[in-house]
């Protein structure tokens, strides 16, 4: 028996449309390679700055980190933490 993923959803979710919030540009020197661990090959990006710009949200990336865990399966992960300063419009 086959059922549609949208079955049972409210009408408002069946016609949901999305758009980008902003474009992010990071200043990241070459990645720090941690190397192979028992679970994944790990790399870290030390974000030294950047910017984000969009129709509804813009500002400066102060700093941050990107942690990458590359696995031999499709289950690789990327965790990002940024300190951002939005541009305040009057």
N, C-alpha and C positions, 0 to 999 in steps of 0.2 A: 504494500500500500504506500503510495507516494503522497506526501502532504507538502504544501507550499510553505516556505519560511514566513511569508507575510500573513498567513492564515491566523486570524485572531488578533491582529494588530489593529489599533484605531486607525481610521481613515487618514488622520493627520500624519501618521508615521509612514503610511504606505506611499505617500507622495512627497516625502521629505527631500528637500533640495539643499545642497551645501555649497559653500564658497570658501576660498582661502581667507584666513584671518590676517596673515602677514607673510612676507618673505624674510627669511632669516639669513644673515651673512655673519659668519664667525671668523675671527682671526685665530687660527690654530697652528702652532708650529708642528713639525713632524711628530707623529704619535710616539708616545712612550710605550715600548713593547715590554709588557710584563712577562709574556711567554706562556708556555703550555702549563696548565694546571690539571688536576685530575678530571675536571669537568669541562674545560674549554680553553681555547687560546685567548689570552686577554691582552687588550690594548687600552691605553688611556690617552685622551686628548685634553690638554690643558688650555681651555679657552681664555685668551688674553684680551678679548674685547670683540666688538662687532656692532651690528645694528639690526633692527627689525623694522619693516615698513609695510604698512597696509592701509587700506581705505578706512578702517575703523580703529586701528591700534598701531602705534609707531614708537620708537625710542632707541635706546642704547643698550647693548649687552655689556655689562661692566666686567664680568668674568664668569667662569664656570668650569665644568668638567663633563666630558663625554666618556662613559665607560662602555667598552665593547667586549662582548663575550662571543667568540666565534666557535661554533660547534660543527662537527661533521654532518649534522642533521639540519633540517630546515628550522630548527628551534634556536637559532642564534638570537642574541638580544643586544640592545643598545639603550643605555640609560643616560639621560642628559639632565643636568642641573645647571641652570643659568641664573645669575643675579642680573636682573634687568631694571632699567630706569625708564619708564614710559615718558613720552613727551606730553606735557600738560598744556592743553589749549585753553586760552582765557574764555 
